[in-house]
Amino acid sequence: MTHARTPAPASPPRRTGENTVRTEPPLVPFVVQREREEAAPDNLLLTSIGPGRYRLRYTDEDPRDRDLRGVLWARCAFGPVDDLGRPTGRPQWRMMHPLRQRGTMQAMRCQVCAGRARTPLGYVFLAGPDTVDPEDPMTLTNQPPVCARHARPAAERCPHLTRDPMVFLAQSAPLYGVNGVGYGYGHRGVQVVARPDGPIPYGHPLLPTVLASQMVRRLSSFRLLGLDELLWELERAG
């Protein structure tokens, strides 16, 4: 997988002339997909790995096409970046770039700045209303964590959240699986034949024929609190 350089923190406006003020571009989370970052052609095929068993792969597969657990990932173009390594182009707010999502989730980096996400209190995960049930014994999220500096900006900018989102302060968030679709043979050849309702856990028998688009973690040892409460506790801890 290609990793973009970690963007530098935004800086305040600076004067460049007597009557000119340079301002930073609007904050857009690192994981957000940009205009013209289109999905690559599905040059997929199925290889037999035993009686009635198949493995999905690309005809020109590269080792970076699979995650650390061997699952195949949807390809998506990377658009141009600025001189600080930040993606450019009009943001597609309701879409996460599958490979930037995978990179930040896998390395537990901030979804906004791609910097170190761990805070003095643990990892911060945000969720919108009715998207995560904290009472569920299997609390899952496809949203990468946020660093302390970008917890509030993420809540303000992400269309899936509210200004007072659910805040999970987790001490542990092991990898669980992926969101994706299953492929098989149909009347058009190799095509999508399964659309699971939820995340597919690593180790599931469907995974060899899955094309993944999002990585999912399981939240454990967490506290549920409000955003203002979180920021107050982080300020005290810092």
C-alpha positions in Angstrom: 0.0 0.0 0.0 1.2 3.5 -0.8 1.4 5.7 2.3 1.2 9.5 2.0 3.5 11.7 4.0 1.9 12.7 7.3 0.5 16.2 6.9 1.9 19.0 9.1 -0.5 20.6 11.5 -2.4 23.6 10.2 -0.9 27.0 11.1 -2.7 30.3 11.7 -3.0 32.8 9.0 0.2 34.8 8.3 0.7 38.2 6.6 2.4 38.0 3.3 2.1 41.7 2.5 0.8 44.9 3.8 -2.8 44.2 2.7 -2.7 40.4 2.1 -3.3 37.7 4.5 -2.6 34.0 3.6 -5.0 31.6 5.1 -4.8 27.8 5.4 -7.2 25.8 3.3 -10.3 24.4 5.1 -9.6 21.4 7.2 -10.5 18.1 5.4 -9.8 14.8 7.2 -7.0 12.8 5.7 -9.3 9.8 5.1 -11.9 11.6 3.1 -11.9 10.6 -0.6 -11.3 13.4 -3.1 -12.7 14.2 -6.5 -11.1 12.1 -9.3 -9.9 9.5 -6.8 -11.8 6.9 -8.7 -12.0 3.1 -8.2 -9.7 1.1 -10.4 -11.0 -1.4 -13.0 -12.1 -4.7 -11.5 -9.5 -6.9 -13.3 -10.4 -9.7 -10.9 -10.3 -13.5 -11.3 -10.9 -16.5 -9.1 -8.2 -19.1 -8.5 -9.1 -22.6 -7.3 -7.5 -23.5 -4.0 -9.3 -26.8 -3.5 -12.5 -28.6 -4.3 -15.2 -25.9 -4.4 -12.9 -23.3 -2.9 -11.6 -20.2 -4.6 -9.4 -17.2 -3.9 -10.1 -13.8 -5.4 -7.1 -12.0 -6.9 -6.1 -9.3 -9.4 -4.6 -10.4 -12.7 -1.7 -8.0 -12.0 -1.7 -8.3 -8.2 0.8 -6.5 -6.1 1.7 -7.4 -2.5 0.2 -4.0 -1.4 -3.2 -5.1 -2.6 -3.6 -7.3 0.5 -3.7 -6.3 4.2 -1.6 -7.9 6.9 -4.2 -10.7 7.2 -4.1 -11.5 3.5 -7.5 -10.0 2.5 -7.7 -8.4 -1.0 -8.6 -4.7 -1.1 -10.4 -2.6 -3.5 -8.1 -0.4 -5.6 -8.6 3.3 -5.7 -6.6 6.0 -7.3 -4.5 8.5 -5.2 -5.0 12.1 -6.3 -2.3 14.8 -6.2 -1.0 16.1 -2.9 0.2 19.5 -1.9 3.8 20.4 -0.8 3.0 19.2 2.7 1.8 15.8 1.5 -1.9 16.5 2.1 -4.4 15.2 -0.4 -6.0 17.8 -2.7 -9.1 18.0 -4.7 -12.7 18.6 -3.8 -13.7 16.4 -0.9 -16.3 13.7 -1.3 -17.5 14.1 2.3 -19.5 10.9 2.6 -16.8 8.6 1.3 -13.6 7.4 2.9 -10.7 6.6 0.6 -10.4 2.8 1.2 -6.6 2.7 1.3 -6.2 5.8 3.5 -8.8 4.4 5.8 -7.0 1.1 5.9 -3.6 2.8 6.6 -4.9 4.9 9.4 -6.9 2.2 11.0 -4.1 -0.4 10.7 -1.5 1.9 12.2 -3.9 3.6 14.6 -3.3 7.0 13.2 -5.6 10.1 13.4 -8.2 10.1 10.6 -7.9 13.9 10.3 -4.1 14.5 10.3 -2.7 11.0 9.9 -0.5 11.7 13.0 -0.1 9.7 16.1 -3.6 9.1 17.6 -2.9 7.8 21.1 -3.7 10.3 23.8 -2.5 10.3 27.4 -5.9 8.7 28.3 -6.0 6.1 25.5 -7.5 6.0 22.0 -10.4 8.3 21.0 -13.1 6.9 18.6 -16.1 9.0 17.6 -19.5 7.7 16.5 -22.7 9.3 15.2 -26.1 8.8 16.7 -27.4 5.2 16.4 -24.3 4.0 14.6 -22.7 2.1 17.5 -24.5 0.4 20.4 -22.3 0.6 23.5 -24.4 -2.1 25.1 -23.6 -4.6 22.4 -21.0 -7.1 23.6 -19.3 -6.7 20.2 -18.7 -3.0 19.8 -17.3 -2.4 16.3 -16.2 0.7 14.4 -15.0 1.4 10.9 -14.0 5.0 11.9 -10.2 5.4 12.5 -9.3 7.1 15.8 -8.7 10.8 16.2 -5.9 12.6 18.1 -6.6 15.0 21.0 -6.1 18.0 18.8 -8.6 17.0 16.2 -11.4 15.5 18.2 -13.6 18.6 18.0 -12.8 19.5 14.4 -13.7 15.9 13.4 -17.0 16.2 15.1 -17.7 19.5 13.4 -16.6 18.5 9.9 -17.7 14.9 9.5 -21.3 14.5 8.1 -21.7 11.2 10.0 -21.3 12.9 13.3 -22.9 15.7 15.4 -21.3 18.4 17.3 -21.7 16.3 20.4 -20.9 12.8 19.1 -20.6 9.5 21.1 -17.1 9.4 22.3 -15.4 6.1 23.1 -12.2 6.3 25.1 -10.6 2.9 24.6 -7.6 1.3 26.1 -7.8 -1.5 23.5 -9.1 -1.8 20.0 -8.0 -5.0 18.4 -8.5 -5.6 14.7 -11.8 -7.4 14.0 -12.3 -7.7 10.2 -13.4 -5.8 7.1 -16.4 -4.4 5.4 -16.6 -5.7 1.8 -18.4 -7.8 -0.7 -18.0 -11.4 -1.7 -17.2 -12.5 -5.3 -18.1 -15.7 -7.2 -19.1 -16.9 -10.6 -22.3 -15.6 -12.2 -23.9 -15.0 -15.6 -21.4 -12.2 -16.2 -18.4 -14.2 -15.0 -16.6 -13.1 -11.9 -19.1 -10.8 -10.1 -20.4 -9.8 -6.7 -22.5 -12.6 -5.3 -22.7 -11.7 -1.5 -23.2 -8.4 0.3 -22.9 -9.1 4.0 -25.0 -7.0 6.3 -22.1 -6.2 8.6 -18.4 -6.5 9.1 -16.8 -9.9 8.2 -14.4 -11.1 10.9 -10.9 -12.2 10.1 -10.9 -16.0 9.8 -14.4 -16.1 8.3 -14.6 -18.7 5.4 -15.9 -16.0 3.0 -12.8 -13.9 3.2 -10.7 -15.6 0.5 -13.3 -14.3 -2.0 -14.0 -10.9 -0.4 -12.9 -7.5 -1.8 -12.5 -5.3 1.2 -13.2 -1.5 1.4 -12.9 -0.7 5.1 -11.0 -2.1 8.1 -12.9 -2.6 11.3 -11.8 -2.7 14.9 -13.5 -4.0 18.0 -13.6 -1.5 20.9 -12.8 -3.0 24.3 -12.0 -1.6 27.8 -13.6 1.7 26.9 -15.5 4.5 28.6 -18.4 6.3 26.9 -18.4 10.1 27.6 -19.3 13.4 26.0 -16.9 15.5 23.8 -16.6 18.4 26.3 -15.9 15.9 29.1 -13.2 14.2 27.0 -11.5 17.5 26.2 -11.6 18.6 29.8 -10.0 15.3 30.9 -7.4 15.6 28.2 -6.5 19.1 29.3 -6.1 17.9 32.9 -4.0 14.9 31.8 -1.8 17.1 29.5 
